[in-house]
């Protein structure tokens, strides 16, 4: 099936769910962001993580030896391992989104789709069911927590510059997810019943609030 056909089916499915939720007295609100803005905001949303993790690593593992190890990360052949890790992080990142969401989907993996927005060279994971806010957050932030924070902490604990840099890279890679998380943050304190549905073609989702 062509990508255009897949996208059209996803849009039709999205519209069906929107109409069903509207009939149940939910009000839809747009919670999307352009891919370009998400990539720009990635550097803003990841700053809190960087200003905490980097100083901790430097305080625990400072010295000339660590400085030399840092430079060696970018030399051949270790740079190839670093590039390979960065390349593999992308599909694993998207898989973790789907892995986190599929537990809460009635059709589990059948509701999860993976693909690439070739016009902006951006891979994606799409969830075809409306989830509760907390459920959506789990799948949204799982890549950042596992590939980013956990691997960074492994680097800090072991003193490995390789794992620390890999973790920091994955936190930056999750900047778009963190941006969407910030957009959805306003709904946490809203006491209305909420449903979150992935947008079929944009970066982000549609939030539904019970009237």
Backbone as ProteinMPNN parsed JSONL, in Angstrom:
{"seq_chain_A": "XXXXXXXXXXXXXXXXXXXXXXXXXXXXXXXXXXXXXXXXXXXXXXXXXXXXXXXXXXXXXXXXXXXXXXXXXXXXXXXXXXXXXXXXXXXXXXXXXXXXXXXXXXXXXXXXXXXXXXXXXXXXXXXXXXXXXXXXXXXXXXXXXXXXXXXXXXXXXXXXXXXXXXXXXXXXXXXXXXXXXXXXXXXXXXXXXXXXXXXXXXXXXXXXXXX", "coords_chain_A": {"N_chain_A": [[0.839, -1.202, 0.0], [0.55, 2.228, -0.851], [2.216, 5.105, 0.591], [0.647, 7.426, 0.626], [-1.916, 6.361, 0.556], [-1.988, 4.965, 2.948], [-1.75, 7.096, 4.73], [-4.118, 8.465, 4.155], [-6.061, 6.609, 5.002], [-5.429, 6.613, 7.679], [-6.103, 9.226, 8.385], [-8.855, 9.167, 7.921], [-9.617, 7.275, 9.803], [-8.867, 8.623, 12.109], [-10.658, 10.767, 11.992], [-13.069, 9.411, 12.348], [-12.82, 8.524, 14.998], [-12.672, 10.996, 16.275], [-15.255, 12.013, 15.76], [-16.77, 10.097, 17.11], [-15.953, 10.496, 19.779], [-16.735, 13.146, 20.09], [-19.485, 12.848, 19.956], [-19.801, 11.715, 22.389], [-19.739, 13.79, 24.073], [-17.22, 14.989, 24.287], [-14.814, 17.582, 23.892], [-12.772, 18.604, 21.277], [-9.323, 19.612, 21.193], [-6.597, 21.178, 19.637], [-3.331, 19.931, 19.761], [-0.835, 20.089, 18.499], [2.398, 20.525, 16.89], [4.616, 22.105, 14.627], [7.013, 20.222, 12.704], [9.45, 21.478, 12.314], [9.437, 23.481, 14.32], [9.298, 21.804, 16.526], [11.79, 20.555, 16.388], [13.445, 22.747, 16.825], [12.601, 23.535, 19.389], [13.486, 21.362, 20.725], [16.038, 21.746, 21.726], [15.543, 23.562, 23.71], [13.779, 22.293, 25.517], [15.343, 20.234, 26.425], [17.343, 21.34, 27.907], [17.041, 21.545, 30.835], [17.618, 18.861, 31.601], [20.237, 18.593, 30.712], [21.673, 20.524, 32.173], [21.645, 19.418, 34.629], [22.613, 16.714, 34.46], [25.146, 16.822, 33.09], [26.926, 18.482, 34.73], [26.985, 16.778, 37.005], [28.281, 14.489, 36.026], [30.756, 15.618, 35.347], [31.684, 16.465, 37.844], [31.982, 14.057, 39.208], [33.668, 12.629, 37.594], [35.954, 14.087, 36.716], [38.965, 15.552, 35.351], [42.126, 15.17, 33.613], [42.325, 12.718, 32.289], [39.66, 12.028, 31.708], [39.035, 14.053, 29.992], [40.636, 13.421, 27.834], [39.475, 10.969, 27.174], [36.985, 11.809, 26.35], [37.608, 13.138, 23.96], [38.539, 10.965, 22.535], [36.249, 9.58, 21.974], [35.343, 10.647, 19.647], [37.135, 9.873, 17.763], [38.529, 7.725, 15.232], [38.542, 4.16, 15.753], [36.347, 4.493, 17.387], [34.534, 6.479, 16.915], [32.979, 5.438, 14.898], [31.509, 3.486, 16.221], [30.064, 5.163, 17.844], [28.537, 6.595, 15.943], [27.094, 4.454, 14.896], [25.619, 3.728, 17.13], [24.056, 6.042, 17.444], [22.611, 5.941, 15.069], [21.149, 3.552, 15.383], [19.664, 4.254, 17.557], [17.494, 5.724, 16.674], [15.395, 4.035, 15.34], [14.938, 2.391, 17.577], [14.056, 4.235, 19.42], [11.54, 5.001, 18.309], [10.279, 2.51, 18.413], [10.046, 2.154, 21.182], [8.146, 4.103, 21.826], [5.832, 2.932, 20.66], [5.856, 0.514, 22.073], [5.353, 1.365, 24.679], [2.762, 2.435, 24.397], [1.2, 0.323, 23.382], [0.345, -1.402, 25.375], [-1.912, -0.235, 26.436], [-3.767, -0.139, 24.464], [-6.73, -1.331, 22.968], [-6.573, -3.032, 20.78], [-3.944, -3.564, 20.906], [-0.762, -4.157, 19.457], [-1.779, -3.957, 16.888], [-2.851, -1.476, 16.656], [-0.755, 0.196, 16.437], [1.453, 1.993, 14.388], [4.348, 2.308, 12.314], [6.62, 4.478, 10.601], [8.055, 6.747, 8.132], [8.344, 10.238, 7.719], [9.115, 11.276, 4.847], [9.488, 13.709, 3.545], [10.517, 15.418, 5.429], [12.402, 13.871, 6.509], [11.869, 12.43, 8.889], [11.323, 9.946, 11.221], [8.472, 8.161, 12.58], [6.084, 7.134, 15.094], [2.875, 5.935, 15.297], [-0.102, 5.986, 17.14], [-3.17, 4.486, 17.026], [-5.384, 4.667, 18.693], [-7.444, 6.319, 21.108], [-6.123, 7.444, 24.143], [-5.876, 7.554, 27.759], [-4.645, 10.47, 29.5], [-2.413, 9.967, 31.194], [-1.63, 7.454, 30.264], [-0.905, 8.059, 27.65], [1.26, 9.734, 28.132], [3.112, 7.908, 29.157], [3.931, 6.288, 26.93], [4.842, 8.373, 25.336], [7.044, 9.515, 26.697], [8.725, 7.403, 27.211], [11.006, 6.702, 25.46], [12.785, 8.84, 26.009], [13.243, 8.519, 28.755], [14.312, 5.871, 28.986], [16.291, 5.456, 26.876], [17.593, 7.878, 27.088], [17.787, 9.204, 29.848], [18.243, 6.931, 31.566], [20.442, 5.611, 30.293], [22.29, 7.696, 30.367], [22.646, 7.876, 33.135], [23.783, 5.389, 33.577], [26.215, 5.841, 32.311], [27.2, 7.807, 34.043], [27.404, 6.395, 36.481], [29.184, 4.297, 35.842], [31.259, 5.723, 34.824], [31.695, 5.878, 32.152], [32.423, 7.538, 29.278], [31.484, 7.085, 26.73], [28.887, 5.87, 27.022], [27.657, 7.891, 28.431], [27.674, 10.121, 26.659], [26.129, 8.973, 24.648], [23.671, 8.705, 25.967], [23.057, 11.417, 26.481], [22.806, 12.321, 23.862], [20.47, 10.933, 23.13], [18.606, 12.093, 24.81], [18.477, 14.651, 23.723], [17.535, 13.875, 21.224], [14.98, 13.178, 21.929], [13.756, 15.572, 22.235], [11.591, 16.663, 20.772], [9.483, 15.072, 21.668], [9.448, 15.833, 24.339], [8.667, 18.445, 23.997], [6.019, 18.141, 23.086], [5.054, 16.951, 25.374], [5.219, 19.121, 27.111], [3.282, 20.786, 25.958], [1.002, 19.31, 26.509], [0.974, 19.449, 29.219], [-0.631, 21.356, 30.44], [-3.076, 20.176, 30.678], [-3.002, 18.458, 32.784], [-3.762, 19.456, 35.293], [-6.343, 19.963, 34.778], [-9.511, 18.998, 35.642], [-11.341, 17.693, 34.135], [-12.539, 14.78, 32.365], [-10.249, 13.169, 30.252], [-9.036, 12.459, 26.942], [-6.488, 11.385, 24.751], [-5.434, 11.589, 21.461], [-3.36, 10.49, 18.94], [-2.156, 12.594, 16.323], [-2.866, 12.155, 12.871], [-1.126, 13.072, 10.854], [0.435, 15.208, 11.666], [2.951, 16.515, 13.946], [2.382, 15.63, 17.098], [-0.776, 15.707, 18.815], [-4.356, 15.254, 19.33], [-6.303, 16.6, 21.829], [-8.944, 15.605, 23.923], [-11.556, 16.831, 25.831], [-13.868, 16.172, 28.37], [-17.1, 17.5, 28.431]], "CA_chain_A": [[0.0, 0.0, 0.0], [1.333, 3.454, -0.94], [2.199, 5.935, 1.793], [-0.497, 8.336, 0.546], [-3.11, 5.595, 0.899], [-1.904, 4.7, 4.387], [-2.036, 8.355, 5.402], [-5.532, 8.76, 3.981], [-6.797, 5.712, 5.891], [-5.191, 7.07, 9.05], [-6.898, 10.439, 8.566], [-10.266, 8.764, 8.006], [-9.767, 6.622, 11.104], [-8.776, 9.701, 13.1], [-11.914, 11.505, 11.929], [-14.106, 8.56, 12.939], [-12.663, 8.557, 16.453], [-13.035, 12.355, 16.683], [-16.715, 12.112, 15.731], [-17.3, 9.245, 18.174], [-15.702, 11.158, 21.054], [-17.578, 14.347, 20.119], [-20.829, 12.365, 20.285], [-19.791, 11.376, 23.817], [-19.599, 15.084, 24.77], [-15.835, 15.442, 24.402], [-14.469, 18.732, 23.056], [-11.392, 18.448, 20.786], [-8.405, 20.75, 21.198], [-5.379, 20.875, 18.899], [-2.097, 19.894, 20.554], [0.225, 19.743, 17.555], [3.466, 21.496, 16.68], [5.299, 21.808, 13.369], [8.24, 19.452, 12.871], [10.558, 22.439, 12.415], [9.387, 24.074, 15.661], [9.625, 20.746, 17.487], [13.243, 20.369, 16.361], [14.046, 23.923, 17.465], [12.268, 23.467, 20.81], [14.196, 20.233, 21.319], [17.186, 22.256, 22.478], [15.027, 24.275, 24.88], [13.191, 21.361, 26.475], [16.358, 19.317, 26.968], [18.301, 22.086, 28.741], [17.014, 21.142, 32.258], [18.31, 17.59, 31.771], [21.672, 18.778, 30.47], [22.301, 21.312, 33.24], [21.722, 18.556, 35.811], [23.419, 15.519, 34.24], [26.529, 17.109, 32.692], [27.753, 18.845, 35.895], [27.181, 15.613, 37.877], [29.323, 13.655, 35.413], [32.032, 16.324, 35.433], [32.133, 16.482, 39.242], [32.365, 12.714, 39.621], [34.678, 12.039, 36.695], [36.742, 15.156, 36.115], [40.39, 15.26, 35.234], [42.717, 15.138, 32.273], [42.04, 11.424, 31.667], [38.308, 12.075, 31.16], [39.071, 14.949, 28.839], [41.2, 12.647, 26.724], [38.49, 9.962, 26.795], [35.942, 12.505, 25.606], [38.103, 13.368, 22.609], [38.68, 9.681, 21.871], [34.918, 9.162, 21.514], [35.134, 11.169, 18.302], [38.225, 9.443, 16.894], [38.353, 6.402, 14.621], [37.257, 3.646, 15.247], [35.271, 4.66, 18.353], [33.513, 7.355, 16.334], [32.064, 4.586, 14.131], [30.587, 2.905, 17.197], [29.17, 6.24, 18.27], [27.595, 6.832, 14.847], [26.211, 3.289, 14.826], [24.693, 3.848, 18.251], [23.117, 7.113, 17.138], [21.732, 5.467, 14.001], [20.247, 2.549, 15.94], [18.798, 4.89, 18.554], [16.286, 6.271, 16.048], [14.315, 3.051, 15.303], [14.636, 1.926, 18.937], [13.271, 5.332, 19.994], [10.157, 4.884, 17.843], [9.739, 1.257, 18.941], [9.692, 2.348, 22.585], [6.84, 4.784, 21.834], [4.808, 1.924, 20.408], [5.877, -0.452, 23.171], [4.677, 1.975, 25.821], [1.348, 2.648, 24.108], [0.432, -0.859, 22.984], [-0.257, -2.003, 26.56], [-3.182, 0.411, 26.762], [-4.647, -0.182, 23.295], [-7.607, -2.489, 22.913], [-6.039, -3.916, 19.742], [-2.509, -3.663, 21.163], [0.154, -3.769, 18.382], [-2.506, -3.677, 15.656], [-3.168, -0.044, 16.648], [0.508, 0.936, 16.355], [2.053, 2.046, 13.054], [5.657, 2.959, 12.221], [6.916, 4.943, 9.249], [8.971, 7.886, 8.0], [7.91, 11.404, 6.962], [10.274, 11.437, 3.984], [9.687, 15.1, 3.151], [11.328, 16.067, 6.462], [13.31, 12.825, 6.982], [11.569, 12.222, 10.302], [10.571, 8.727, 11.51], [7.375, 8.381, 13.508], [5.267, 6.039, 15.593], [1.503, 6.434, 15.383], [-1.034, 5.192, 17.934], [-4.49, 4.686, 16.427], [-6.469, 4.653, 19.673], [-7.431, 7.406, 22.09], [-5.661, 6.964, 25.44], [-5.914, 8.5, 28.869], [-3.476, 11.349, 29.496], [-1.27, 9.29, 31.821], [-1.215, 6.384, 29.358], [-0.222, 8.677, 26.513], [2.548, 10.22, 28.629], [4.036, 6.774, 29.316], [4.519, 5.992, 25.627], [5.504, 9.567, 24.812], [8.306, 9.808, 27.367], [9.537, 6.198, 27.418], [12.338, 6.778, 24.839], [13.635, 9.796, 26.728], [13.609, 7.974, 30.058], [15.137, 4.666, 28.868], [17.486, 5.68, 26.059], [18.253, 9.108, 27.48], [18.122, 9.36, 31.262], [18.823, 5.711, 32.13], [21.778, 5.39, 29.724], [23.155, 8.746, 30.925], [22.97, 7.486, 34.51], [24.746, 4.281, 33.47], [27.494, 6.482, 32.019], [27.663, 8.488, 35.264], [27.758, 5.386, 37.477], [30.361, 3.537, 35.398], [32.317, 6.626, 34.388], [31.905, 5.677, 30.724], [32.099, 8.698, 28.457], [30.713, 6.598, 25.576], [27.482, 5.72, 27.382], [27.118, 9.188, 28.847], [27.408, 10.903, 25.452], [25.001, 8.325, 23.977], [22.466, 9.074, 26.697], [22.783, 12.839, 26.242], [22.301, 12.399, 22.491], [19.096, 10.448, 23.088], [17.758, 13.099, 25.453], [18.265, 15.679, 22.7], [16.692, 13.257, 20.207], [13.612, 13.154, 22.456], [13.314, 16.945, 22.471], [10.258, 16.855, 20.217], [8.545, 14.433, 22.591], [9.368, 16.689, 25.521], [7.878, 19.616, 23.605], [4.613, 17.725, 23.115], [4.737, 16.773, 26.784], [4.986, 20.462, 27.675], [2.004, 21.25, 25.432], [-0.056, 18.572, 27.196], [1.09, 19.65, 30.662], [-1.732, 22.19, 30.931], [-4.26, 19.355, 30.902], [-2.83, 17.635, 33.982], [-4.529, 20.032, 36.397], [-7.743, 20.053, 34.368], [-10.21, 17.882, 36.275], [-12.234, 17.051, 33.176], [-12.082, 13.519, 31.819], [-9.452, 13.509, 29.072], [-8.56, 11.446, 26.018], [-5.463, 11.908, 23.852], [-5.375, 10.824, 20.215], [-2.272, 10.892, 18.046], [-2.575, 13.212, 15.058], [-2.462, 11.247, 11.786], [-0.13, 13.594, 9.916], [1.233, 16.269, 12.271], [3.704, 16.177, 15.143], [1.551, 15.954, 18.243], [-1.989, 14.943, 19.032], [-5.588, 15.986, 19.601], [-6.767, 16.36, 23.183], [-10.398, 15.651, 24.055], [-11.964, 17.096, 27.194], [-15.28, 15.907, 28.624], [-17.833, 18.722, 28.758]], "C_chain_A": [[0.877, 1.257, 0.0], [1.18, 4.283, 0.342], [0.996, 6.873, 1.798], [-1.797, 7.64, 0.935], [-3.153, 5.289, 2.393], [-2.28, 5.953, 5.174], [-3.517, 8.7, 5.313], [-6.391, 7.89, 4.894], [-6.642, 6.15, 7.336], [-6.013, 8.319, 9.349], [-8.381, 10.106, 8.722], [-10.548, 8.109, 9.356], [-9.768, 7.655, 12.221], [-10.09, 10.475, 13.153], [-13.055, 10.707, 12.564], [-14.039, 8.593, 14.464], [-13.054, 9.93, 16.989], [-14.555, 12.505, 16.763], [-17.34, 11.286, 16.854], [-17.126, 9.902, 19.543], [-16.534, 12.429, 21.195], [-19.011, 13.971, 20.483], [-20.957, 11.997, 21.761], [-19.538, 12.614, 24.679], [-18.166, 15.463, 25.098], [-15.623, 16.622, 23.454], [-13.016, 18.602, 22.603], [-10.595, 19.742, 20.866], [-7.115, 20.319, 20.504], [-4.164, 20.95, 19.816], [-0.948, 19.443, 19.667], [1.258, 20.856, 17.478], [4.158, 21.122, 15.373], [6.595, 21.057, 13.654], [9.437, 20.383, 13.059], [10.599, 23.053, 13.81], [9.751, 23.049, 16.723], [11.131, 20.522, 17.549], [13.97, 21.538, 17.013], [13.837, 23.869, 18.975], [12.984, 22.318, 21.511], [15.355, 20.711, 22.185], [16.745, 22.992, 23.744], [14.55, 23.293, 25.943], [14.212, 20.402, 27.082], [17.355, 20.016, 27.89], [18.247, 21.679, 30.213], [17.735, 19.826, 32.522], [19.821, 17.781, 31.673], [22.355, 19.512, 31.613], [22.364, 20.532, 34.556], [22.729, 17.425, 35.592], [24.88, 15.813, 33.925], [27.396, 17.542, 33.875], [27.999, 17.669, 36.841], [28.304, 14.733, 37.333], [30.689, 14.314, 35.576], [32.575, 16.336, 36.854], [32.648, 15.115, 39.685], [33.531, 12.156, 38.812], [35.482, 13.124, 35.982], [38.197, 14.716, 35.997], [40.831, 15.155, 33.791], [42.372, 13.843, 31.548], [40.662, 11.423, 31.026], [38.228, 12.997, 29.954], [39.606, 14.233, 27.616], [40.214, 11.591, 26.237], [37.369, 10.593, 25.969], [36.374, 12.727, 24.159], [38.216, 12.056, 21.835], [37.351, 9.144, 21.353], [34.706, 9.555, 20.053], [36.279, 10.81, 17.344], [37.919, 8.047, 16.352], [39.106, 5.356, 15.452], [36.089, 3.88, 16.187], [34.166, 5.557, 17.806], [32.512, 6.547, 15.513], [31.05, 3.92, 15.049], [29.588, 3.949, 17.674], [28.113, 6.519, 17.207], [26.602, 5.684, 14.719], [25.174, 3.339, 15.942], [23.645, 4.908, 18.012], [22.111, 6.671, 16.075], [20.703, 4.48, 14.547], [19.277, 3.148, 16.951], [17.471, 5.336, 17.95], [15.166, 5.229, 15.957], [13.944, 2.521, 16.684], [13.767, 2.953, 19.652], [11.798, 5.186, 19.606], [9.509, 3.603, 18.359], [9.277, 1.425, 20.382], [8.401, 3.147, 22.735], [5.726, 3.745, 21.708], [4.704, 0.911, 21.532], [5.122, 0.096, 24.376], [3.176, 2.112, 25.609], [0.569, 1.362, 23.929], [-0.224, -1.565, 24.171], [-1.666, -1.479, 26.834], [-4.183, 0.402, 25.606], [-5.484, -1.465, 23.313], [-7.094, -3.512, 21.902], [-4.525, -4.072, 19.824], [-1.667, -3.266, 19.941], [-0.558, -3.452, 17.081], [-2.857, -2.197, 15.534], [-1.927, 0.826, 16.514], [1.069, 0.849, 14.933], [3.391, 2.78, 13.117], [5.884, 3.392, 10.78], [7.886, 6.109, 9.276], [8.293, 8.995, 7.212], [9.081, 11.803, 6.068], [10.534, 12.887, 3.599], [10.519, 15.872, 4.164], [12.288, 15.061, 7.112], [13.139, 12.546, 8.472], [10.771, 10.938, 10.507], [9.474, 9.014, 12.534], [6.792, 7.063, 13.986], [3.881, 6.614, 15.811], [0.643, 5.461, 16.175], [-2.447, 5.502, 17.459], [-5.649, 4.608, 17.387], [-6.316, 5.833, 20.63], [-7.092, 6.829, 23.465], [-5.925, 8.001, 26.519], [-4.624, 9.314, 28.864], [-2.247, 10.653, 30.077], [-0.735, 8.175, 30.934], [-0.437, 6.947, 28.18], [1.164, 9.164, 26.932], [3.566, 9.086, 28.748], [4.719, 6.444, 27.999], [5.3, 7.157, 25.062], [6.902, 9.736, 25.39], [9.208, 8.595, 27.569], [10.9, 6.26, 26.728], [13.292, 7.706, 25.576], [14.136, 9.204, 28.038], [14.59, 6.806, 29.925], [16.428, 4.925, 28.102], [18.28, 6.902, 26.511], [18.724, 9.116, 28.923], [18.818, 8.118, 31.822], [20.239, 5.473, 31.602], [22.76, 6.453, 30.217], [23.585, 8.39, 32.339], [23.935, 6.309, 34.54], [26.147, 4.838, 33.197], [28.077, 7.165, 33.246], [28.159, 7.471, 36.286], [29.048, 4.658, 37.105], [31.535, 4.431, 35.012], [32.619, 6.502, 32.908], [31.465, 6.91, 29.934], [31.224, 8.283, 27.267], [29.227, 6.522, 25.911], [26.863, 7.043, 27.805], [26.772, 10.038, 27.636], [26.222, 10.312, 24.681], [23.686, 8.696, 24.648], [22.075, 10.526, 26.462], [22.226, 13.038, 24.831], [20.836, 11.988, 22.421], [18.123, 11.369, 23.82], [17.451, 14.213, 24.457], [17.349, 15.152, 21.6], [15.222, 13.251, 20.631], [13.064, 14.553, 22.702], [11.926, 17.229, 21.939], [9.189, 16.249, 21.105], [8.359, 15.28, 23.842], [8.551, 17.938, 25.232], [6.387, 19.296, 23.634], [4.162, 17.519, 24.567], [4.458, 18.095, 27.473], [3.642, 21.026, 27.218], [0.847, 20.601, 26.193], [-0.085, 18.842, 28.7], [-0.09, 20.435, 31.237], [-2.985, 21.378, 31.248], [-4.175, 18.533, 32.18], [-3.711, 18.145, 35.12], [-6.001, 20.198, 36.039], [-8.475, 18.805, 34.874], [-11.191, 17.179, 35.339], [-11.661, 15.697, 32.755], [-11.412, 13.794, 30.486], [-9.104, 12.27, 28.257], [-7.562, 12.107, 25.08], [-5.36, 10.992, 22.643], [-4.264, 11.366, 19.334], [-2.827, 11.53, 16.774], [-2.059, 12.357, 13.904], [-1.353, 11.757, 10.885], [0.775, 14.674, 10.498], [1.979, 15.743, 13.489], [2.874, 16.598, 16.363], [0.272, 15.139, 18.26], [-3.211, 15.866, 19.125], [-6.031, 15.604, 21.001], [-8.286, 16.513, 23.23], [-10.753, 15.802, 25.529], [-13.471, 16.891, 27.331], [-15.96, 17.202, 29.039], [-18.416, 18.619, 30.161]], "O_chain_A": [[1.839, 1.341, 0.764], [0.187, 4.187, 1.064], [0.388, 7.097, 2.845], [-2.671, 8.241, 1.561], [-4.209, 5.347, 3.023], [-3.027, 5.889, 6.15], [-4.106, 9.173, 6.285], [-7.347, 8.38, 5.496], [-7.584, 6.074, 8.124], [-6.56, 8.456, 10.444], [-9.074, 10.693, 9.553], [-11.584, 8.357, 9.973], [-10.562, 7.575, 13.158], [-10.578, 10.801, 14.235], [-13.908, 11.277, 13.244], [-15.065, 8.679, 15.138], [-13.695, 10.028, 18.036], [-15.077, 13.062, 17.729], [-18.313, 11.71, 17.478], [-18.037, 9.871, 20.371], [-16.987, 12.756, 22.291], [-19.674, 14.689, 21.232], [-22.055, 11.968, 22.317], [-19.173, 12.509, 25.85], [-17.916, 16.175, 26.07], [-16.179, 16.659, 22.356], [-12.118, 18.501, 23.438], [-11.126, 20.828, 20.635], [-6.603, 19.228, 20.753], [-3.993, 21.918, 20.557], [-0.187, 18.543, 20.02], [1.028, 21.975, 17.937], [4.27, 19.939, 15.05], [7.203, 21.23, 14.711], [10.327, 20.108, 13.864], [11.664, 23.14, 14.42], [10.426, 23.371, 17.701], [11.688, 20.323, 18.629], [14.99, 21.349, 17.676], [14.761, 24.121, 19.748], [13.081, 22.296, 22.738], [15.621, 20.148, 23.247], [17.481, 23.041, 24.729], [14.873, 23.437, 27.122], [13.966, 19.822, 28.14], [18.128, 19.353, 28.581], [19.303, 21.479, 30.813], [18.394, 19.679, 33.552], [20.585, 17.207, 32.449], [23.478, 19.175, 31.989], [23.057, 20.94, 35.488], [23.598, 17.198, 36.433], [25.768, 15.13, 34.435], [28.504, 17.028, 34.026], [29.079, 17.557, 37.42], [29.17, 14.285, 38.084], [31.668, 13.645, 35.906], [33.784, 16.231, 37.058], [33.619, 15.018, 40.435], [34.287, 11.313, 39.295], [35.662, 13.067, 34.765], [38.591, 13.655, 36.48], [40.015, 15.064, 32.874], [42.149, 13.85, 30.338], [40.489, 10.888, 29.93], [37.461, 12.761, 29.02], [39.103, 14.407, 26.506], [40.117, 11.337, 25.037], [36.87, 9.995, 25.016], [35.584, 12.522, 23.237], [38.013, 12.031, 20.621], [37.319, 8.352, 20.412], [33.984, 8.883, 19.317], [36.38, 11.37, 16.253], [37.148, 7.292, 16.944], [40.241, 5.631, 15.84], [34.957, 3.522, 15.861], [33.003, 5.419, 18.184], [31.339, 6.91, 15.43], [29.874, 3.801, 14.703], [28.411, 3.651, 17.882], [26.932, 6.663, 17.524], [25.417, 5.903, 14.466], [24.001, 3.033, 15.729], [22.473, 4.711, 18.335], [20.922, 6.979, 16.162], [19.521, 4.563, 14.211], [18.193, 2.609, 17.173], [16.444, 5.331, 18.628], [14.068, 5.494, 16.448], [12.776, 2.232, 16.944], [12.855, 2.595, 20.397], [10.916, 5.239, 20.463], [8.327, 3.6, 18.703], [8.233, 0.897, 20.765], [7.634, 2.905, 23.667], [4.81, 3.684, 22.528], [3.607, 0.494, 21.905], [4.348, -0.618, 25.014], [2.4, 1.924, 26.545], [-0.608, 1.304, 24.286], [-1.234, -2.25, 24.002], [-2.505, -2.187, 27.391], [-5.309, 0.878, 25.75], [-4.984, -2.543, 23.638], [-7.172, -4.717, 22.14], [-3.9, -4.639, 18.927], [-1.828, -2.159, 19.429], [-0.003, -2.744, 16.24], [-3.13, -1.713, 14.436], [-2.026, 2.053, 16.481], [1.149, -0.233, 14.351], [3.552, 3.742, 13.868], [5.399, 2.75, 9.848], [8.469, 6.421, 10.314], [7.726, 8.738, 6.151], [9.942, 12.58, 6.482], [11.68, 13.262, 3.35], [11.156, 16.866, 3.816], [12.909, 15.357, 8.132], [14.112, 12.44, 9.218], [9.646, 10.839, 10.017], [9.547, 9.999, 13.267], [6.981, 6.018, 13.364], [3.729, 7.662, 16.439], [0.655, 4.257, 15.915], [-2.873, 6.656, 17.487], [-6.796, 4.493, 16.955], [-5.206, 6.279, 20.92], [-7.696, 5.849, 23.901], [-6.167, 9.173, 26.23], [-3.622, 8.89, 28.287], [-1.158, 10.744, 29.511], [0.476, 7.97, 30.857], [0.571, 6.377, 27.762], [2.129, 9.025, 26.18], [4.749, 9.283, 28.47], [5.944, 6.33, 27.945], [6.308, 6.961, 24.383], [7.841, 10.062, 24.664], [10.334, 8.736, 28.046], [11.894, 5.898, 27.358], [14.47, 7.39, 25.744], [15.304, 9.363, 28.393], [15.581, 6.743, 30.653], [17.521, 4.654, 28.6], [19.498, 6.955, 26.338], [19.923, 9.044, 29.19], [19.857, 8.228, 32.473], [21.142, 5.166, 32.38], [23.929, 6.153, 30.458], [24.746, 8.575, 32.705], [24.8, 6.23, 35.412], [27.133, 4.376, 33.77], [29.285, 7.119, 33.477], [29.214, 7.661, 36.89], [29.904, 4.43, 37.96], [32.666, 3.963, 34.887], [33.663, 6.959, 32.444], [30.289, 7.274, 29.927], [30.338, 9.028, 26.848], [28.396, 7.05, 25.171], [25.681, 7.286, 27.565], [25.689, 10.621, 27.584], [25.408, 11.05, 24.128], [22.697, 8.97, 23.968], [20.899, 10.833, 26.266], [21.297, 13.819, 24.625], [20.045, 12.627, 21.727], [16.941, 11.415, 23.481], [16.312, 14.668, 24.356], [16.491, 15.878, 21.098], [14.328, 13.311, 19.787], [12.009, 14.701, 23.32], [11.156, 17.952, 22.57], [8.118, 16.829, 21.283], [7.244, 15.426, 24.342], [7.832, 18.435, 26.099], [5.587, 20.082, 24.142], [3.04, 17.866, 24.936], [3.568, 18.186, 28.319], [2.941, 21.671, 27.999], [-0.158, 21.249, 26.485], [-1.057, 18.504, 29.376], [-0.498, 20.211, 32.376], [-3.852, 21.831, 31.994], [-5.179, 17.969, 32.616], [-4.333, 17.355, 35.829], [-6.815, 20.536, 36.898], [-8.083, 17.683, 34.555], [-11.801, 16.179, 35.716], [-10.447, 15.492, 32.785], [-11.931, 14.56, 29.674], [-8.904, 11.184, 28.8], [-7.757, 13.247, 24.66], [-5.217, 9.776, 22.778], [-4.232, 12.555, 19.02], [-3.828, 11.076, 16.22], [-0.925, 11.881, 13.955], [-0.697, 10.962, 10.213], [1.784, 15.023, 9.886], [1.677, 14.663, 13.998], [2.695, 17.789, 16.617], [0.243, 14.009, 17.774], [-3.1, 17.087, 19.013], [-6.126, 14.42, 21.326], [-8.842, 17.442, 22.645], [-10.318, 15.015, 26.37], [-14.25, 17.375, 26.511], [-15.456, 17.922, 29.9], [-19.072, 19.551, 30.627]]}, "name": "protein", "num_of_chains": 1, "seq": "XXXXXXXXXXXXXXXXXXXXXXXXXXXXXXXXXXXXXXXXXXXXXXXXXXXXXXXXXXXXXXXXXXXXXXXXXXXXXXXXXXXXXXXXXXXXXXXXXXXXXXXXXXXXXXXXXXXXXXXXXXXXXXXXXXXXXXXXXXXXXXXXXXXXXXXXXXXXXXXXXXXXXXXXXXXXXXXXXXXXXXXXXXXXXXXXXXXXXXXXXXXXXXXXXXX"}
